[in-house]
Amino acid sequence: MRFPGVATVVGAGSGIGRATAILFVKRGCTKIAIGDVNVAGLAETKKLMLEVKGGIEVLDAECDVTSEESVNTFFTRTVAKFGRLDYCCNVAGMLIPGASTDLSAAQYDKQHSVNCRGMWLCQRAEITQMLKQDPIDTPDSAFQSRGAIANVASMAGLRGYDNLASYSSTKHAILGFTKCDAYGYASKLIRVNAVCPGVIATPMLGEIDPNDKTNIAEMTKDMAMGRQGQPEEVAEGLLWLCSSYASFVTGIGLPVNGGMVGA
Ligand SMILES: NC(=O)c1ccc[n+]([C@@H]2O[C@H](COP(=O)([O-])OP(=O)(O)OC[C@H]3O[C@@H](n4cnc5c(N)ncnc54)[C@H](O)[C@@H]3O)[C@@H](O)[C@H]2O)c1
């Protein structure tokens, strides 16, 4: 799998985003922009990327997905440096657990601003640029591409959990705009997909109260493999969706979940 174009990963300061940025380097991509609100995490990710392969070009820039200006600036800077966008992974997210009666409207708004509106802002900026650029030949397919987007949704975008009302609604929404823009821009040679991870061992899991009824252990039990996934295993799904091996795949939410019962 080769990535001759330009990759972006927003939410690259930790967990799945960090693993995705590193995997792009391992798979031969040499022009990568990474963004996050966590600039210290971003610097660590860049260091790890350069340890994998020196000499690659990495743009690390603060990107707060709750800010339209910050998102647009991040992608403007990326295009100014690298000229185009080819493989865009939108990963940034947060988790505020709780059933609806436990949540404030402010918590609901915050979570939707990061997970849903923020990811849509990234996707809109990416498609806007992709429409301006010429398609390029792809290394592993006979067909040209103007760009590929891979969003991170969740199994909570495919099914309900009793204490994840707000989080789950953001992830259902991600699959909604993923599918709509996949169909809307397919004729322009732009693909848009998502992954739906199960329980993945990242810092985010620390935010689920272990005393909650739907806790991590319960959620992990729903996965046939009986273990939590690793961020690198989700990154593999994101890179496949961005790659030309997936040249005929658009508008899907790919489960990466160790076989989840009931989904
Ligand atoms: N860990 C899991 O079990 C799991 C399961 C399904 C889906 N997901 C999704 O995977 C994605 C990555 O989460 P993770 O598990 O790697 O957690 P994580 O906490 O390790 O990483 C989340 C990243 O998003 C960044 N972020 C948060 N708010 C931001 C903002 N306003 N602007 C820019 N960046 C921001 C954080 O700084 C962090 O680097 C999220 O969208 C999450 O919902 C995680």
The ligand as a Gaussian input file, in Angstrom:
#p B3LYP/6-31G(d) Opt

LIG

0 1
 N      -11.278000       4.518000      22.534000
 C      -12.404000       3.939000      22.158000
 O      -12.861000       2.937000      22.737000
 C      -13.175000       4.505000      20.992000
 C      -14.209000       3.734000      20.458000
 C      -14.933000       4.222000      19.382000
 C      -14.608000       5.462000      18.846000
 N      -13.608000       6.188000      19.381000
 C      -13.321000       7.489000      18.773000
 O      -11.967000       7.539000      18.375000
 C      -11.555000       8.893000      18.271000
 C      -10.194000       9.039000      18.940000
 O      -10.336000       8.789000      20.331000
 P       -9.240000       8.012000      21.170000
 O       -9.894000       6.809000      21.707000
 O       -8.000000       7.899000      20.395000
 O       -9.106000       9.024000      22.408000
 P       -7.962000      10.013000      22.839000
 O       -8.541000      10.771000      23.967000
 O       -6.697000       9.280000      23.017000
 O       -7.792000      10.980000      21.564000
 C       -8.708000      11.975000      21.244000
 C       -7.945000      13.140000      20.632000
 O       -8.888000      14.148000      20.215000
 C       -8.332000      15.408000      20.575000
 N       -9.344000      16.441000      20.716000
 C      -10.304000      16.564000      21.651000
 N      -10.980000      17.704000      21.479000
 C      -10.445000      18.310000      20.398000
 C      -10.704000      19.549000      19.725000
 N      -11.645000      20.399000      20.147000
 N       -9.984000      19.828000      18.609000
 C       -9.000000      18.997000      18.195000
 N       -8.690000      17.845000      18.808000
 C       -9.405000      17.517000      19.900000
 C       -7.657000      15.143000      21.933000
 O       -6.766000      16.179000      22.291000
 C       -7.007000      13.815000      21.667000
 O       -5.712000      13.939000      21.144000
 C      -12.670000       9.720000      18.918000
 O      -13.454000      10.306000      17.879000
 C      -13.481000       8.685000      19.672000
 O      -14.820000       9.066000      19.828000
 C      -12.865000       5.741000      20.436000

